[in-house]
Amino acid sequence: MMEQILLKGKPIRLAVLDYGLFEVHHGARLMRLAQDRDALVIFGHSPQQWPGLHQAPAWFT
């Protein structure tokens, strides 16, 4: 599975990896960092999470 990430306007392609253990390890690390910093993790394209997020422009008015 190839994915693209946009960094400062330049798309890069990630190497093909075995996402099994890799994904779980880094997902757990991300959630731990977010919890330590009282940060909100926004899951891309999550229809379950989207209605609960503050959205512009209504949030700013």
C-alpha distance matrix in Angstrom:
0.0 3.8 6.5 10.2 13.2 16.7 19.4 22.9 21.9 19.7 16.0 14.0 10.5 9.2 8.8 6.2 8.0 9.3 9.1 12.2 15.2 13.7 12.8 16.3 18.1 17.1 17.4 20.9 21.8 21.1 23.2 25.9 26.1 26.4 29.1 31.0 31.2 31.8 28.8 27.0 23.3 22.0 18.9 17.2 17.9 19.7 22.5 24.4 24.7 25.3 29.0 30.0 29.0 31.7 31.0 32.8 35.4 37.1 36.3 38.2 41.2
3.8 0.0 3.8 6.9 10.2 13.5 16.2 19.5 18.4 16.0 12.3 10.3 6.9 6.4 7.1 6.1 8.9 11.4 11.1 14.7 17.1 14.8 14.1 17.8 19.1 17.4 18.0 21.6 22.0 20.9 23.4 26.1 25.8 26.0 29.0 30.7 30.5 31.3 28.1 26.5 22.8 21.5 18.7 16.7 17.7 20.1 23.0 25.1 24.9 25.2 28.9 29.9 28.5 30.8 29.9 31.3 33.8 35.9 35.1 36.6 39.7
6.5 3.8 0.0 3.8 6.8 10.2 13.0 16.4 15.4 13.6 9.9 8.5 6.0 5.9 8.3 8.5 10.5 13.0 11.8 15.4 17.4 14.7 13.4 17.0 18.2 15.9 16.3 20.0 20.1 18.5 21.0 23.8 23.2 23.2 26.4 28.0 27.5 28.2 24.9 23.3 19.7 18.2 15.7 13.5 14.9 17.5 20.6 22.7 22.2 22.2 26.0 26.9 25.2 27.3 26.4 27.7 30.3 32.4 31.5 33.0 36.1
10.2 6.9 3.8 0.0 3.8 6.7 9.7 12.9 11.7 9.9 6.2 5.7 4.9 6.5 9.8 11.2 13.4 16.2 14.9 18.6 20.2 17.1 15.8 19.3 20.1 17.3 17.7 21.4 21.0 19.0 21.7 24.4 23.2 23.1 26.5 28.0 27.0 27.8 24.3 22.8 19.6 17.9 16.1 13.5 15.2 18.2 21.3 23.6 22.6 22.1 25.9 26.8 24.6 26.3 25.0 25.9 28.3 30.8 29.9 31.0 34.2
13.2 10.2 6.8 3.8 0.0 3.8 6.3 9.8 9.5 8.3 5.6 5.7 6.7 7.7 11.5 13.5 14.9 17.7 16.1 19.5 20.6 17.2 15.8 19.1 19.4 16.1 16.6 20.1 19.2 16.9 19.7 22.3 20.6 20.4 24.0 25.2 23.9 25.0 21.4 20.2 17.3 15.9 14.8 12.6 14.9 17.8 21.0 23.1 21.5 21.0 24.8 25.2 22.7 24.1 23.0 23.8 26.2 28.7 27.6 28.4 31.8
16.7 13.5 10.2 6.7 3.8 0.0 3.8 6.5 5.8 5.7 4.6 6.7 9.2 11.0 14.7 17.0 18.6 21.5 19.8 23.2 24.1 20.7 19.2 22.3 22.4 18.9 19.3 22.6 21.4 18.8 21.6 24.0 21.9 21.4 25.1 26.1 24.3 25.3 21.7 20.6 18.1 16.6 16.1 13.7 16.0 19.1 22.1 24.3 22.4 21.3 24.9 25.4 22.5 23.3 21.9 22.1 24.3 27.1 26.0 26.5 29.8
19.4 16.2 13.0 9.7 6.3 3.8 0.0 3.8 5.4 5.4 6.4 7.7 10.9 12.3 15.8 18.6 19.9 22.9 21.3 24.7 25.0 21.4 20.3 23.2 22.7 19.1 19.8 22.8 21.0 18.5 21.6 23.5 20.9 20.8 24.6 25.0 23.1 24.5 21.1 20.6 18.6 17.6 17.8 16.0 18.7 21.6 24.6 26.5 24.2 23.3 26.8 26.8 23.7 24.2 23.0 23.0 25.1 28.0 26.6 26.6 30.1
22.9 19.5 16.4 12.9 9.8 6.5 3.8 0.0 3.8 5.6 8.3 10.5 14.0 15.8 19.3 22.2 23.6 26.7 25.1 28.4 28.7 25.1 23.9 26.7 26.2 22.5 23.1 26.0 24.0 21.3 24.2 26.0 23.2 22.8 26.6 26.8 24.5 25.9 22.5 22.2 20.6 19.6 20.3 18.4 20.9 23.8 26.6 28.6 26.1 24.8 28.0 28.0 24.6 24.5 23.1 22.5 24.3 27.4 26.1 25.7 29.0
21.9 18.4 15.4 11.7 9.5 5.8 5.4 3.8 0.0 3.8 6.5 9.7 13.1 15.6 19.1 21.8 23.8 26.9 25.5 28.9 29.7 26.1 24.9 27.9 27.8 24.2 24.7 27.8 26.2 23.5 26.3 28.4 25.8 25.3 29.1 29.7 27.3 28.5 24.9 24.1 22.3 20.6 20.8 18.3 20.3 23.6 26.1 28.5 26.4 24.8 28.0 28.5 25.3 25.2 23.3 22.6 24.3 27.6 26.8 26.4 29.5
19.7 16.0 13.6 9.9 8.3 5.7 5.4 5.6 3.8 0.0 3.8 6.5 10.1 12.9 16.1 19.0 21.2 24.6 23.6 27.2 28.0 24.4 23.6 26.9 26.6 23.2 24.2 27.4 25.8 23.5 26.6 28.6 26.2 26.1 29.9 30.4 28.5 29.9 26.4 25.7 23.5 22.1 21.8 19.3 21.3 24.7 27.4 29.8 27.9 26.7 30.1 30.7 27.6 28.0 26.2 25.8 27.7 30.9 30.0 29.8 33.0
16.0 12.3 9.9 6.2 5.6 4.6 6.4 8.3 6.5 3.8 0.0 3.8 6.8 9.9 13.2 15.7 18.1 21.4 20.5 24.1 25.3 21.8 20.9 24.3 24.5 21.3 22.1 25.5 24.3 22.1 25.1 27.5 25.5 25.4 29.1 30.0 28.4 29.6 26.1 25.0 22.4 20.8 19.9 17.3 19.1 22.4 25.3 27.8 26.2 25.2 28.8 29.5 26.8 27.6 26.0 26.0 28.1 31.0 30.2 30.6 33.8
14.0 10.3 8.5 5.7 5.7 6.7 7.7 10.5 9.7 6.5 3.8 0.0 3.8 6.6 9.7 12.6 15.0 18.4 17.9 21.6 22.6 19.1 18.7 22.3 22.2 19.2 20.5 23.9 22.6 20.9 24.2 26.3 24.5 24.9 28.6 29.3 28.1 29.6 26.3 25.5 22.6 21.5 20.3 18.1 20.2 23.3 26.4 28.6 27.1 26.6 30.4 30.9 28.3 29.5 28.2 28.6 30.9 33.6 32.6 33.1 36.4
10.5 6.9 6.0 4.9 6.7 9.2 10.9 14.0 13.1 10.1 6.8 3.8 0.0 3.8 6.5 9.0 11.8 15.2 15.0 18.8 20.1 16.9 16.6 20.4 20.6 18.1 19.4 22.9 22.1 20.7 23.9 26.1 24.9 25.4 28.8 29.8 29.1 30.4 27.2 26.2 22.9 21.8 20.1 18.0 19.8 22.7 25.9 28.0 26.9 26.8 30.6 31.2 29.0 30.7 29.5 30.3 32.7 35.2 34.2 35.1 38.4
9.2 6.4 5.9 6.5 7.7 11.0 12.3 15.8 15.6 12.9 9.9 6.6 3.8 0.0 3.8 6.4 8.4 11.9 11.7 15.5 16.5 13.2 13.3 17.1 17.1 14.9 16.5 19.8 19.1 18.2 21.4 23.4 22.5 23.3 26.6 27.5 27.2 28.7 25.7 24.8 21.5 20.9 19.0 17.5 19.6 22.0 25.4 27.1 26.1 26.4 30.3 30.6 28.7 30.6 29.9 31.1 33.7 35.9 34.6 35.7 39.2
8.8 7.1 8.3 9.8 11.5 14.7 15.8 19.3 19.1 16.1 13.2 9.7 6.5 3.8 0.0 3.8 6.1 9.8 10.8 14.4 15.5 12.5 13.5 17.2 17.1 15.6 17.7 20.7 20.1 19.9 23.1 24.8 24.3 25.5 28.5 29.4 29.5 31.1 28.3 27.6 24.1 23.8 21.7 20.4 22.4 24.5 27.9 29.4 28.7 29.3 33.2 33.5 31.7 33.9 33.4 34.7 37.3 39.4 38.1 39.3 42.7
6.2 6.1 8.5 11.2 13.5 17.0 18.6 22.2 21.8 19.0 15.7 12.6 9.0 6.4 3.8 0.0 3.8 7.1 8.5 12.0 13.7 11.5 12.3 15.9 16.6 15.6 17.3 20.3 20.4 20.4 23.2 25.2 25.1 26.2 29.0 30.2 30.6 31.9 29.1 28.1 24.5 24.1 21.5 20.4 21.9 23.7 27.0 28.4 28.1 29.0 32.8 33.3 31.9 34.4 34.0 35.6 38.2 40.2 38.9 40.5 43.8
8.0 8.9 10.5 13.4 14.9 18.6 19.9 23.6 23.8 21.2 18.1 15.0 11.8 8.4 6.1 3.8 0.0 3.8 5.6 8.8 10.1 8.0 9.5 12.8 13.3 12.9 14.8 17.5 17.8 18.3 20.9 22.6 22.9 24.3 26.7 27.9 28.7 30.1 27.6 26.8 23.3 23.3 20.8 20.3 22.1 23.4 26.7 27.7 27.4 28.7 32.4 32.6 31.4 34.1 34.1 36.0 38.8 40.4 38.9 40.6 44.0
9.3 11.4 13.0 16.2 17.7 21.5 22.9 26.7 26.9 24.6 21.4 18.4 15.2 11.9 9.8 7.1 3.8 0.0 3.8 5.7 7.5 6.8 8.4 11.0 12.0 12.7 14.2 16.5 17.4 18.3 20.4 22.1 23.0 24.4 26.4 27.8 29.0 30.1 28.0 27.1 23.5 23.7 21.0 21.0 22.6 23.3 26.5 27.1 27.1 28.9 32.4 32.5 31.7 34.7 35.0 37.2 40.0 41.4 39.8 41.8 45.2
9.1 11.1 11.8 14.9 16.1 19.8 21.3 25.1 25.5 23.6 20.5 17.9 15.0 11.7 10.8 8.5 5.6 3.8 0.0 3.8 6.1 5.1 5.1 8.0 9.7 10.0 10.9 13.4 14.7 15.3 17.1 19.1 20.2 21.2 23.2 24.9 26.0 26.9 24.6 23.6 19.9 20.1 17.4 17.6 19.3 19.7 23.0 23.5 23.4 25.3 28.7 28.7 28.1 31.1 31.5 33.9 36.8 37.9 36.4 38.5 41.8
12.2 14.7 15.4 18.6 19.5 23.2 24.7 28.4 28.9 27.2 24.1 21.6 18.8 15.5 14.4 12.0 8.8 5.7 3.8 0.0 3.8 5.5 5.6 6.6 8.9 10.5 10.9 12.6 14.6 15.8 16.9 18.7 20.4 21.5 22.9 24.7 26.3 27.0 25.2 24.2 20.7 21.3 18.5 19.3 20.9 20.7 23.8 23.7 23.8 26.2 29.4 29.2 29.0 32.2 33.0 35.7 38.6 39.4 37.7 40.0 43.3
15.2 17.1 17.4 20.2 20.6 24.1 25.0 28.7 29.7 28.0 25.3 22.6 20.1 16.5 15.5 13.7 10.1 7.5 6.1 3.8 0.0 3.8 5.5 5.2 6.0 8.6 9.8 10.6 12.2 14.2 15.4 16.5 18.3 20.0 21.1 22.5 24.4 25.5 24.1 23.6 20.4 21.6 19.3 20.7 22.7 22.3 25.6 25.1 24.8 27.4 30.6 29.9 29.6 32.7 33.8 36.4 39.4 40.2 38.2 40.4 43.7
13.7 14.8 14.7 17.1 17.2 20.7 21.4 25.1 26.1 24.4 21.8 19.1 16.9 13.2 12.5 11.5 8.0 6.8 5.1 5.5 3.8 0.0 3.8 5.6 5.3 6.2 8.4 10.1 10.7 12.2 14.3 15.5 16.6 18.3 20.1 21.2 22.7 24.1 22.3 22.0 18.7 19.8 17.8 18.8 21.2 21.3 24.9 24.8 24.0 26.2 29.6 29.0 28.2 31.0 31.9 34.3 37.2 38.3 36.3 38.2 41.7
12.8 14.1 13.4 15.8 15.8 19.2 20.3 23.9 24.9 23.6 20.9 18.7 16.6 13.3 13.5 12.3 9.5 8.4 5.1 5.6 5.5 3.8 0.0 3.8 5.5 5.4 5.8 8.4 9.8 10.4 12.1 14.0 15.3 16.3 18.1 19.8 21.1 21.9 19.9 19.1 15.7 16.5 14.2 15.4 17.6 17.6 21.1 21.0 20.3 22.5 25.9 25.3 24.7 27.7 28.5 31.1 34.0 34.9 33.0 35.1 38.5
16.3 17.8 17.0 19.3 19.1 22.3 23.2 26.7 27.9 26.9 24.3 22.3 20.4 17.1 17.2 15.9 12.8 11.0 8.0 6.6 5.2 5.6 3.8 0.0 3.8 5.6 5.1 6.0 8.5 9.9 10.5 12.1 14.2 15.3 16.4 18.2 20.0 20.7 19.2 18.6 15.5 16.9 14.9 16.8 19.1 18.2 21.6 20.8 20.1 22.9 25.9 25.0 24.7 27.9 29.2 32.0 35.0 35.5 33.4 35.7 39.0
18.1 19.1 18.2 20.1 19.4 22.4 22.7 26.2 27.8 26.6 24.5 22.2 20.6 17.1 17.1 16.6 13.3 12.0 9.7 8.9 6.0 5.3 5.5 3.8 0.0 3.8 5.6 5.3 6.3 8.8 10.2 10.7 12.4 14.4 15.5 16.6 18.6 19.9 18.7 18.8 16.1 18.1 16.7 18.7 21.4 20.8 24.3 23.5 22.4 25.0 28.1 26.8 26.1 29.0 30.5 33.1 36.0 36.7 34.3 36.3 39.8
17.1 17.4 15.9 17.3 16.1 18.9 19.1 22.5 24.2 23.2 21.3 19.2 18.1 14.9 15.6 15.6 12.9 12.7 10.0 10.5 8.6 6.2 5.4 5.6 3.8 0.0 3.8 5.4 4.9 6.1 8.6 9.7 10.4 12.2 14.1 15.2 16.5 17.9 16.2 16.3 13.4 15.3 14.2 16.0 19.1 18.9 22.6 22.0 20.5 22.8 26.0 24.8 23.7 26.3 27.6 30.0 32.9 33.8 31.4 33.2 36.8
17.4 18.0 16.3 17.7 16.6 19.3 19.8 23.1 24.7 24.2 22.1 20.5 19.4 16.5 17.7 17.3 14.8 14.2 10.9 10.9 9.8 8.4 5.8 5.1 5.6 3.8 0.0 3.8 5.4 5.1 6.3 8.6 9.9 10.6 12.3 14.3 15.5 16.2 14.4 13.8 10.7 12.5 11.2 13.6 16.4 15.7 19.3 18.5 17.0 19.5 22.7 21.4 20.6 23.5 24.9 27.6 30.6 31.2 28.9 31.0 34.4
20.9 21.6 20.0 21.4 20.1 22.6 22.8 26.0 27.8 27.4 25.5 23.9 22.9 19.8 20.7 20.3 17.5 16.5 13.4 12.6 10.6 10.1 8.4 6.0 5.3 5.4 3.8 0.0 3.8 5.5 5.2 6.1 8.6 9.9 10.5 12.3 14.3 15.0 14.2 14.2 11.9 14.5 13.8 16.6 19.4 18.2 21.5 20.1 18.6 21.4 24.2 22.4 22.0 24.8 26.7 29.6 32.5 32.8 30.2 32.4 35.7
21.8 22.0 20.1 21.0 19.2 21.4 21.0 24.0 26.2 25.8 24.3 22.6 22.1 19.1 20.1 20.4 17.8 17.4 14.7 14.6 12.2 10.7 9.8 8.5 6.3 4.9 5.4 3.8 0.0 3.8 5.5 5.1 6.2 8.6 9.9 10.5 12.4 14.0 13.1 14.0 12.0 14.9 14.9 17.5 20.7 20.0 23.5 22.3 20.3 22.8 25.7 23.7 22.7 25.1 26.9 29.4 32.3 32.9 30.1 31.9 35.4
21.1 20.9 18.5 19.0 16.9 18.8 18.5 21.3 23.5 23.5 22.1 20.9 20.7 18.2 19.9 20.4 18.3 18.3 15.3 15.8 14.2 12.2 10.4 9.9 8.8 6.1 5.1 5.5 3.8 0.0 3.8 5.5 5.2 6.1 8.6 9.9 10.7 11.9 10.2 10.7 8.5 11.3 11.6 14.2 17.6 17.1 20.6 19.6 17.3 19.5 22.4 20.5 19.2 21.5 23.2 25.7 28.5 29.2 26.5 28.2 31.8
23.2 23.4 21.0 21.7 19.7 21.6 21.6 24.2 26.3 26.6 25.1 24.2 23.9 21.4 23.1 23.2 20.9 20.4 17.1 16.9 15.4 14.3 12.1 10.5 10.2 8.6 6.3 5.2 5.5 3.8 0.0 3.8 5.5 5.0 6.1 8.6 9.9 10.1 9.1 9.2 7.6 10.8 11.3 14.6 17.7 16.3 19.4 17.8 15.6 18.2 20.8 18.5 17.8 20.4 22.5 25.3 28.2 28.4 25.5 27.6 31.0
25.9 26.1 23.8 24.4 22.3 24.0 23.5 26.0 28.4 28.6 27.5 26.3 26.1 23.4 24.8 25.2 22.6 22.1 19.1 18.7 16.5 15.5 14.0 12.1 10.7 9.7 8.6 6.1 5.1 5.5 3.8 0.0 3.8 5.4 5.1 6.2 8.7 9.8 9.9 11.4 10.7 14.2 15.1 18.3 21.4 20.1 23.2 21.4 19.0 21.7 24.0 21.5 20.7 23.0 25.4 28.0 30.8 30.9 27.8 29.7 33.1
26.1 25.8 23.2 23.2 20.6 21.9 20.9 23.2 25.8 26.2 25.5 24.5 24.9 22.5 24.3 25.1 22.9 23.0 20.2 20.4 18.3 16.6 15.3 14.2 12.4 10.4 9.9 8.6 6.2 5.2 5.5 3.8 0.0 3.8 5.5 5.1 6.3 8.5 8.1 10.3 10.0 13.5 15.0 17.9 21.3 20.5 23.7 22.3 19.5 21.6 24.1 21.6 20.1 21.9 24.1 26.3 29.1 29.5 26.3 27.7 31.3
26.4 26.0 23.2 23.1 20.4 21.4 20.8 22.8 25.3 26.1 25.4 24.9 25.4 23.3 25.5 26.2 24.3 24.4 21.2 21.5 20.0 18.3 16.3 15.3 14.4 12.2 10.6 9.9 8.6 6.1 5.0 5.4 3.8 0.0 3.8 5.5 5.2 5.8 4.6 6.6 6.8 10.6 12.6 15.7 18.9 17.9 20.8 19.3 16.3 18.3 20.6 17.9 16.4 18.2 20.6 23.0 25.7 25.9 22.8 24.4 27.9
29.1 29.0 26.4 26.5 24.0 25.1 24.6 26.6 29.1 29.9 29.1 28.6 28.8 26.6 28.5 29.0 26.7 26.4 23.2 22.9 21.1 20.1 18.1 16.4 15.5 14.1 12.3 10.5 9.9 8.6 6.1 5.1 5.5 3.8 0.0 3.8 5.4 5.0 6.2 8.2 9.3 13.0 14.9 18.4 21.3 19.7 22.3 20.2 17.3 19.8 21.6 18.5 17.7 19.6 22.4 25.0 27.7 27.4 24.1 25.9 29.2
31.0 30.7 28.0 28.0 25.2 26.1 25.0 26.8 29.7 30.4 30.0 29.3 29.8 27.5 29.4 30.2 27.9 27.8 24.9 24.7 22.5 21.2 19.8 18.2 16.6 15.2 14.3 12.3 10.5 9.9 8.6 6.2 5.1 5.5 3.8 0.0 3.8 5.7 7.8 10.8 12.1 15.8 18.0 21.2 24.3 23.0 25.8 23.8 20.9 23.1 24.9 21.8 20.6 22.0 24.8 27.1 29.6 29.5 26.1 27.4 30.8
31.2 30.5 27.5 27.0 23.9 24.3 23.1 24.5 27.3 28.5 28.4 28.1 29.1 27.2 29.5 30.6 28.7 29.0 26.0 26.3 24.4 22.7 21.1 20.0 18.6 16.5 15.5 14.3 12.4 10.7 9.9 8.7 6.3 5.2 5.4 3.8 0.0 3.8 5.3 9.0 10.9 14.4 17.1 20.0 23.2 22.2 24.9 23.3 19.9 21.6 23.4 20.2 18.6 19.5 22.1 24.1 26.5 26.6 23.0 24.1 27.5
31.8 31.3 28.2 27.8 25.0 25.3 24.5 25.9 28.5 29.9 29.6 29.6 30.4 28.7 31.1 31.9 30.1 30.1 26.9 27.0 25.5 24.1 21.9 20.7 19.9 17.9 16.2 15.0 14.0 11.9 10.1 9.8 8.5 5.8 5.0 5.7 3.8 0.0 3.8 6.9 9.7 13.0 15.9 19.0 21.9 20.4 22.7 20.7 17.4 19.2 20.5 17.1 15.8 16.8 19.8 22.1 24.5 24.2 20.6 22.1 25.3
28.8 28.1 24.9 24.3 21.4 21.7 21.1 22.5 24.9 26.4 26.1 26.3 27.2 25.7 28.3 29.1 27.6 28.0 24.6 25.2 24.1 22.3 19.9 19.2 18.7 16.2 14.4 14.2 13.1 10.2 9.1 9.9 8.1 4.6 6.2 7.8 5.3 3.8 0.0 3.8 6.4 9.6 12.7 15.5 18.5 17.5 19.9 18.5 15.0 16.4 18.2 15.2 13.4 14.5 17.1 19.3 21.9 21.9 18.6 20.1 23.5
27.0 26.5 23.3 22.8 20.2 20.6 20.6 22.2 24.1 25.7 25.0 25.5 26.2 24.8 27.6 28.1 26.8 27.1 23.6 24.2 23.6 22.0 19.1 18.6 18.8 16.3 13.8 14.2 14.0 10.7 9.2 11.4 10.3 6.6 8.2 10.8 9.0 6.9 3.8 0.0 3.8 6.3 9.6 12.5 15.2 13.9 16.2 14.8 11.2 12.6 14.5 11.7 10.0 11.7 14.2 16.9 19.6 19.6 16.5 18.5 21.8
23.3 22.8 19.7 19.6 17.3 18.1 18.6 20.6 22.3 23.5 22.4 22.6 22.9 21.5 24.1 24.5 23.3 23.5 19.9 20.7 20.4 18.7 15.7 15.5 16.1 13.4 10.7 11.9 12.0 8.5 7.6 10.7 10.0 6.8 9.3 12.1 10.9 9.7 6.4 3.8 0.0 3.8 6.3 9.4 12.4 11.4 14.3 13.3 10.1 11.7 14.4 12.4 10.7 13.1 15.0 17.8 20.7 21.0 18.3 20.5 23.8
22.0 21.5 18.2 17.9 15.9 16.6 17.6 19.6 20.6 22.1 20.8 21.5 21.8 20.9 23.8 24.1 23.3 23.7 20.1 21.3 21.6 19.8 16.5 16.9 18.1 15.3 12.5 14.5 14.9 11.3 10.8 14.2 13.5 10.6 13.0 15.8 14.4 13.0 9.6 6.3 3.8 0.0 3.8 6.2 9.0 8.4 11.2 11.0 7.7 8.6 11.8 10.5 8.6 11.2 12.4 15.2 18.2 18.7 16.5 18.9 22.1
18.9 18.7 15.7 16.1 14.8 16.1 17.8 20.3 20.8 21.8 19.9 20.3 20.1 19.0 21.7 21.5 20.8 21.0 17.4 18.5 19.3 17.8 14.2 14.9 16.7 14.2 11.2 13.8 14.9 11.6 11.3 15.1 15.0 12.6 14.9 18.0 17.1 15.9 12.7 9.6 6.3 3.8 0.0 3.8 6.4 5.8 9.3 9.5 7.4 8.7 12.3 11.9 10.8 13.8 14.5 17.4 20.3 20.9 19.3 21.8 24.9
17.2 16.7 13.5 13.5 12.6 13.7 16.0 18.4 18.3 19.3 17.3 18.1 18.0 17.5 20.4 20.4 20.3 21.0 17.6 19.3 20.7 18.8 15.4 16.8 18.7 16.0 13.6 16.6 17.5 14.2 14.6 18.3 17.9 15.7 18.4 21.2 20.0 19.0 15.5 12.5 9.4 6.2 3.8 0.0 3.8 5.6 9.0 10.6 9.1 8.9 12.8 13.4 11.8 14.5 14.2 16.6 19.4 20.5 19.4 21.7 24.7
17.9 17.7 14.9 15.2 14.9 16.0 18.7 20.9 20.3 21.3 19.1 20.2 19.8 19.6 22.4 21.9 22.1 22.6 19.3 20.9 22.7 21.2 17.6 19.1 21.4 19.1 16.4 19.4 20.7 17.6 17.7 21.4 21.3 18.9 21.3 24.3 23.2 21.9 18.5 15.2 12.4 9.0 6.4 3.8 0.0 3.8 6.2 8.9 8.5 7.8 11.4 13.0 12.1 14.8 14.1 16.6 19.2 20.1 19.6 22.2 24.7
19.7 20.1 17.5 18.2 17.8 19.1 21.6 23.8 23.6 24.7 22.4 23.3 22.7 22.0 24.5 23.7 23.4 23.3 19.7 20.7 22.3 21.3 17.6 18.2 20.8 18.9 15.7 18.2 20.0 17.1 16.3 20.1 20.5 17.9 19.7 23.0 22.2 20.4 17.5 13.9 11.4 8.4 5.8 5.6 3.8 0.0 3.8 5.4 5.4 6.1 9.4 10.7 10.8 14.1 14.2 17.3 20.0 20.1 19.4 22.5 24.9
22.5 23.0 20.6 21.3 21.0 22.1 24.6 26.6 26.1 27.4 25.3 26.4 25.9 25.4 27.9 27.0 26.7 26.5 23.0 23.8 25.6 24.9 21.1 21.6 24.3 22.6 19.3 21.5 23.5 20.6 19.4 23.2 23.7 20.8 22.3 25.8 24.9 22.7 19.9 16.2 14.3 11.2 9.3 9.0 6.2 3.8 0.0 3.8 5.6 5.3 7.4 9.7 10.7 13.9 13.8 17.0 19.3 19.0 18.9 22.2 24.1
24.4 25.1 22.7 23.6 23.1 24.3 26.5 28.6 28.5 29.8 27.8 28.6 28.0 27.1 29.4 28.4 27.7 27.1 23.5 23.7 25.1 24.8 21.0 20.8 23.5 22.0 18.5 20.1 22.3 19.6 17.8 21.4 22.3 19.3 20.2 23.8 23.3 20.7 18.5 14.8 13.3 11.0 9.5 10.6 8.9 5.4 3.8 0.0 3.8 5.8 6.9 8.1 10.1 13.7 14.6 18.2 20.5 19.7 19.0 22.6 24.5
24.7 24.9 22.2 22.6 21.5 22.4 24.2 26.1 26.4 27.9 26.2 27.1 26.9 26.1 28.7 28.1 27.4 27.1 23.4 23.8 24.8 24.0 20.3 20.1 22.4 20.5 17.0 18.6 20.3 17.3 15.6 19.0 19.5 16.3 17.3 20.9 19.9 17.4 15.0 11.2 10.1 7.7 7.4 9.1 8.5 5.4 5.6 3.8 0.0 3.8 5.8 5.7 6.8 10.6 11.9 15.6 18.2 17.5 16.3 19.7 21.9
25.3 25.2 22.2 22.1 21.0 21.3 23.3 24.8 24.8 26.7 25.2 26.6 26.8 26.4 29.3 29.0 28.7 28.9 25.3 26.2 27.4 26.2 22.5 22.9 25.0 22.8 19.5 21.4 22.8 19.5 18.2 21.7 21.6 18.3 19.8 23.1 21.6 19.2 16.4 12.6 11.7 8.6 8.7 8.9 7.8 6.1 5.3 5.8 3.8 0.0 3.9 5.5 5.4 8.6 8.9 12.4 14.9 14.4 13.8 17.1 19.2
29.0 28.9 26.0 25.9 24.8 24.9 26.8 28.0 28.0 30.1 28.8 30.4 30.6 30.3 33.2 32.8 32.4 32.4 28.7 29.4 30.6 29.6 25.9 25.9 28.1 26.0 22.7 24.2 25.7 22.4 20.8 24.0 24.1 20.6 21.6 24.9 23.4 20.5 18.2 14.5 14.4 11.8 12.3 12.8 11.4 9.4 7.4 6.9 5.8 3.9 0.0 3.8 5.6 8.1 8.8 12.4 14.4 13.0 12.7 16.4 17.8
30.0 29.9 26.9 26.8 25.2 25.4 26.8 28.0 28.5 30.7 29.5 30.9 31.2 30.6 33.5 33.3 32.6 32.5 28.7 29.2 29.9 29.0 25.3 25.0 26.8 24.8 21.4 22.4 23.7 20.5 18.5 21.5 21.6 17.9 18.5 21.8 20.2 17.1 15.2 11.7 12.4 10.5 11.9 13.4 13.0 10.7 9.7 8.1 5.7 5.5 3.8 0.0 3.8 6.7 9.0 12.8 14.9 13.3 11.9 15.6 17.4
29.0 28.5 25.2 24.6 22.7 22.5 23.7 24.6 25.3 27.6 26.8 28.3 29.0 28.7 31.7 31.9 31.4 31.7 28.1 29.0 29.6 28.2 24.7 24.7 26.1 23.7 20.6 22.0 22.7 19.2 17.8 20.7 20.1 16.4 17.7 20.6 18.6 15.8 13.4 10.0 10.7 8.6 10.8 11.8 12.1 10.8 10.7 10.1 6.8 5.4 5.6 3.8 0.0 3.8 6.1 9.8 12.4 11.5 9.6 13.0 15.4
31.7 30.8 27.3 26.3 24.1 23.3 24.2 24.5 25.2 28.0 27.6 29.5 30.7 30.6 33.9 34.4 34.1 34.7 31.1 32.2 32.7 31.0 27.7 27.9 29.0 26.3 23.5 24.8 25.1 21.5 20.4 23.0 21.9 18.2 19.6 22.0 19.5 16.8 14.5 11.7 13.1 11.2 13.8 14.5 14.8 14.1 13.9 13.7 10.6 8.6 8.1 6.7 3.8 0.0 3.8 6.9 9.2 8.2 5.9 9.2 11.6
31.0 29.9 26.4 25.0 23.0 21.9 23.0 23.1 23.3 26.2 26.0 28.2 29.5 29.9 33.4 34.0 34.1 35.0 31.5 33.0 33.8 31.9 28.5 29.2 30.5 27.6 24.9 26.7 26.9 23.2 22.5 25.4 24.1 20.6 22.4 24.8 22.1 19.8 17.1 14.2 15.0 12.4 14.5 14.2 14.1 14.2 13.8 14.6 11.9 8.9 8.8 9.0 6.1 3.8 0.0 3.8 6.3 6.4 5.6 8.4 10.7
32.8 31.3 27.7 25.9 23.8 22.1 23.0 22.5 22.6 25.8 26.0 28.6 30.3 31.1 34.7 35.6 36.0 37.2 33.9 35.7 36.4 34.3 31.1 32.0 33.1 30.0 27.6 29.6 29.4 25.7 25.3 28.0 26.3 23.0 25.0 27.1 24.1 22.1 19.3 16.9 17.8 15.2 17.4 16.6 16.6 17.3 17.0 18.2 15.6 12.4 12.4 12.8 9.8 6.9 3.8 0.0 2.9 5.1 5.2 6.3 8.5
35.4 33.8 30.3 28.3 26.2 24.3 25.1 24.3 24.3 27.7 28.1 30.9 32.7 33.7 37.3 38.2 38.8 40.0 36.8 38.6 39.4 37.2 34.0 35.0 36.0 32.9 30.6 32.5 32.3 28.5 28.2 30.8 29.1 25.7 27.7 29.6 26.5 24.5 21.9 19.6 20.7 18.2 20.3 19.4 19.2 20.0 19.3 20.5 18.2 14.9 14.4 14.9 12.4 9.2 6.3 2.9 0.0 3.8 5.5 5.5 6.6
37.1 35.9 32.4 30.8 28.7 27.1 28.0 27.4 27.6 30.9 31.0 33.6 35.2 35.9 39.4 40.2 40.4 41.4 37.9 39.4 40.2 38.3 34.9 35.5 36.7 33.8 31.2 32.8 32.9 29.2 28.4 30.9 29.5 25.9 27.4 29.5 26.6 24.2 21.9 19.6 21.0 18.7 20.9 20.5 20.1 20.1 19.0 19.7 17.5 14.4 13.0 13.3 11.5 8.2 6.4 5.1 3.8 0.0 3.8 5.5 5.3
36.3 35.1 31.5 29.9 27.6 26.0 26.6 26.1 26.8 30.0 30.2 32.6 34.2 34.6 38.1 38.9 38.9 39.8 36.4 37.7 38.2 36.3 33.0 33.4 34.3 31.4 28.9 30.2 30.1 26.5 25.5 27.8 26.3 22.8 24.1 26.1 23.0 20.6 18.6 16.5 18.3 16.5 19.3 19.4 19.6 19.4 18.9 19.0 16.3 13.8 12.7 11.9 9.6 5.9 5.6 5.2 5.5 3.8 0.0 3.8 5.8
38.2 36.6 33.0 31.0 28.4 26.5 26.6 25.7 26.4 29.8 30.6 33.1 35.1 35.7 39.3 40.5 40.6 41.8 38.5 40.0 40.4 38.2 35.1 35.7 36.3 33.2 31.0 32.4 31.9 28.2 27.6 29.7 27.7 24.4 25.9 27.4 24.1 22.1 20.1 18.5 20.5 18.9 21.8 21.7 22.2 22.5 22.2 22.6 19.7 17.1 16.4 15.6 13.0 9.2 8.4 6.3 5.5 5.5 3.8 0.0 3.8
41.2 39.7 36.1 34.2 31.8 29.8 30.1 29.0 29.5 33.0 33.8 36.4 38.4 39.2 42.7 43.8 44.0 45.2 41.8 43.3 43.7 41.7 38.5 39.0 39.8 36.8 34.4 35.7 35.4 31.8 31.0 33.1 31.3 27.9 29.2 30.8 27.5 25.3 23.5 21.8 23.8 22.1 24.9 24.7 24.7 24.9 24.1 24.5 21.9 19.2 17.8 17.4 15.4 11.6 10.7 8.5 6.6 5.3 5.8 3.8 0.0
